[in-house]
Amino acid sequence: MDGVQVIVCAAGGREYWLVRTGVGLENARQVASRLLAHQSFSLAVSTGFACALLTVEVGALLVGCDVVLVGAQGSEQSCAIDVPGIERDALLGLVEGAVQSTHIGRFVSTDRIIGSAMEKGKFARTTGAIGLDMESAALAIEAQRAQVPFVIVRAASDLLDENLPLDFNLFLRPTGWLKGITAVLGAPSSLWGLGRLRRQSQAAAKTLTRFFQRYAAAMAIDEAEERSPTDRL
């Protein structure tokens, strides 16, 4: 659809559209803008991995009701973007019975990867957010423009008190790949860190899979009950 790759799945009479936006605010904005201009939805979900901005275990589910956008130097912070709705309430009802209340809150999005524990701590203190990513603010803006309820459901793949093994921002620039490879080769210990991050990402992926399986099953039950109401004594 208009250059956007979509996987459409059906479960319990509902359709779920899975779309990969790519990394970063601009990629997310472009994909969401094209998609929402051609198709209406009852709920938009920003999902994937996140950096935890509170003390949690690897793979912990983090849910955002609103999101702020912070500029490159961490000094420019937007107003919170919040797009409520009935379908979002239904998802949050399922979440509230499955995760700690502290794991539901605000997210923050940036235009670069935040890799140091010191900088993560700064973002946690200045924004009050529980999770950090690079796409949700752009998705929320487009959802708000299209009047589609919006929620963030992500899993922690890197933690508040740990440093990433290298500067992944190098790989976000077309000319940075060579510098990135050079950095890896120049610091063999970073290979161990990359292996750790891979294992943590796998754990986060399992958390998301389990949650959305439960969500689809719960929505299918609700659909069935609405189609075949039963008398209650």
N, C-alpha and C positions, 0 to 999 in steps of 0.2 A: 504493500500500500504506500504509494507516493515515496518509494525508496526506503520504507521502513520494513524491516524483517519482523514478521509476527508469527508466533506459534499459537494456534487456537486449540484449546482443550475444552471438553464438555464433561460436566459432572453434576448429576442430580438435576438435570434440566437447566443448568446454568452454563454460560460460556465464560472462560477465563482466557484473556489475551496476555501472552507473555512476550515482552519486548525488551531487547537488549539495547540500552542507550549508548553504551560506551562510557569511557571514563571522563569525568569533568563536567562542569556546569554548562558549557556551551554545547557539548554533544547531547546532554540531557535535554536542554532547552529546545534544540532543533528537532529532536525526535518527538518529544511530547507535543510540541506545537503542531507538527504535521499530523500526528495521530489524532489528537483531540479535535482538529479541524475537520476530520472526515468521519469520526465515529463518536457516538455518545456512550458513556459508561455510568454505572451506578456507584463505582468506587475506583479510585486510582491508588495504587500501593507502590511506594518506593521500597524496594527490597534488595538485599545483597549483603555485603559485609560492611562493618563499621568499626571505627576505633572507639573503644569504651572510654568514657570520661568519668567513670566512677569505678569503684573497686568491684569487679565481677570476675567470674571464671571464664576461661576461653569457651566460646560457643554460646554464651548467655544471650537470650533473646532481649532485644532493646526495642521499645515501641515509642514512636514520636507522634504526638498530637499536633505540635507546631514546630517550626524550624526558623532559624535566623541565618542570615548570610553575613559572613565576616570577610572583610577585604584582605588583601595580600599581607599586610603588616599586622593584621589582627586588631586594628584600631577602629575600623569603620564597620559598625554593626547595624544591620537593617532592623526594621520592625518585625516582630514575629508574624509568620504567615500561618494561618489556621483556617482550614476549610472543613467545617463539620458537616454531618449528614447522617441519615438513618442507617445506611450501610456501614458507615464508619462506626457508629454506635454498636452495631451487631458484632463487628470484629473486635472492638474493644471489650465487649462483654465476654467474649471467649478468652481474650488475653488476660483479663483481670482474674480469672480463675486459674491461670496457668503460670503466672510470673509474679514476682514481688512487686509491690506498688512502686518501689524506688526505681524499677526498670521501665517505668512509663513516664515520659516527660518530654522535654525539649531536645531537639537536635540542632546541630550547627553544621553548616556547609561552608567549605572554603574552596579556593581555586587552586590549591596545591596540596600535596601530601604532607601531613604533619608527622614527622618521624621521631622527634625526641621526647622523652618523658617530661622534660622541663616545659617544653612548649605545650604539650597536651595538658599539663596541670594548669598552665596559664589560661588556656581556652576553657577548661572546666570552671575555673574561678570567675572569669569575666562574663561568661554567658549563662552559667547555671545549667548547661546542657548535660545530658547523659550519654550522648553519642555524637560522633563526628563522621561526616562523609563528604563527598565531592559532587553530589548530584541532587540531593533532596530539595534544596531551596529552589533550584530551577524548575524541578517537577512540580513543586507546590505552587509556584507562580503561575505556571501554565494551567494547572488544575483549577486554581482560583479564577483565572480568566475564563475558563470553559464552564465554571460553576459545577465542577465535579468534586464530590467529597474526597478528601485526601488523608492518607495515614502513612506512617513510616514503620516498616517491620524489618529490622535488620538483626544480624547476629554478630557478636564481638569476635573479630579475627585477630585484633591486636589490642593490648591492654594499656591501661593508664600509666603504669609504672615501668614500661619497657620501651627500649629504643628499637626502632626498625634497623635491620642489619646494614642498610645502605640507603643512599638518597635516591628514592624511586622517581623523584621529579625529573631526573636526567632522562628517564625513558619516556616521559611525556612529550619531549621535544624531538622533532624529526632529526635534529643534528646531535642529540644527546646520547644516542644509543652507544656510540663508540666510547664516549666517556663513561657510560654506565658499565659496559663490559670491562673497560680498563680498571674501573674501581673494584669490580669483583675479582679480577685476576690479581690486582695489587694487594688485596686483603683476603687471603684464603679463608680466614675465620668467618667471613661473611657468608660463605657457603653453608656453614652450620646454621647460621641465623636464617638463611633462606629455607633450609629444610624445616626448621622450627615453624616458620611462618606458613609453610605449606601444610603442615600437620594441623596447625590452628585453623587455617582456612577450611580444611576438610571437616573439622569438628563443627565449625560455624555452618557449613553447608548442610550437614545432617540435622542441625537444629531447625533450620529454615524448612527443610523438607518435611520433617515431622509436624511442624506447626501448620503448614499449608495443607497437609493431608487431613489434619484434624479440622481445619477451617472448612475445607470443601465438604467433608463428611457432615459437619454440623449444619451447613447451609442446605445440604441435600435433605437432611431430616426435616428442617424447617419447611422446605418446599413441599415435601410429601405431606406434612401435617396440614399445610394450608390447602392443598388440593383435596385431602380426605379428612375433614374435621370429624372428631369423635365426640359423642355426648359425654359430658362429665356429670357425675352424681353430685 
